[in-house]
Amino acid sequence: MTIMVKCFRGKKVHGEYDIRVEQAQFSEINLIAHADGSYAIDIQAFRNGTKVVRSFRPDFVLVRQHSFSMAENEDFRNLIIGMHYAGIPSVNSLESIYNFCDKPWAFAQLVSISKTLGVEKFPLIEQTFYPNHKEMVFQKPNVAASPSVVFEESPSIASHGVIDVNEFVKDSIGSRICPCKSALMNVSSVTSTKPLLVGQFIVDVMEEVVLGEGFEGGQ
């Protein structure tokens, strides 16, 4: 994790105004926001073994942590809503952060762009969305390189609950049915399917250099 305090130590705005940086994880933050535009953010954290409590009004925020995960106690969408309610300016827009809390919702935005620009200019992988397990009858994607289909039952970007299925059963009218349907009955998340694409590399964009002039990629 980049220590932002070190990045801005001794820096000034227009060579005149000091920059004060407060850095914390979502789990250490609480806030209150009023409709008249007033707000306050509290940080309760342990620094070098000592509990530190501070209250302040930030001029803007930079979010560098996922605000939603399927892991326990990792849903911080309430804080994103609170910052938006307070009207706090953000370097990366709070609207985009909230949209990316839900992977199918984010993919729907890509589908809209693809429809506008055309599939040739903005191609997307094949994907099917199911709001629940009840209608999981589908045609297997026509991908010659992969006989398997990937099921993702998690709405978050982290993609928990990924299942690779390469065999299907047929119902009384010959439609393909996912054999993992019974397992998906026990979860409340939405589900999406896509072909399993086997590649040689996975490229991760390194968040640590977002403030620089470009991005780094690693295998």
Secondary structure, 3 states (H helix, E strand, C coil): CCCHHHHHCCCEECCCEECCCCCCCHHHEEEEECCCCCEEEEEEEEECCEEEEEEECCCCECCCCCCECCCCCCECHHHHHHHHHHCCCECCCHHHHHHCCCHHHHHHHHHHHHHHHCCCCCCCCCCEEECCCCCCECCCCCCCCCCCEEEECCCCCCCCCEEEECCCEECCCCCEECCCHHHHCCCCCCEEEEECCCCCCCCEECHHHCCCCCCCEEC
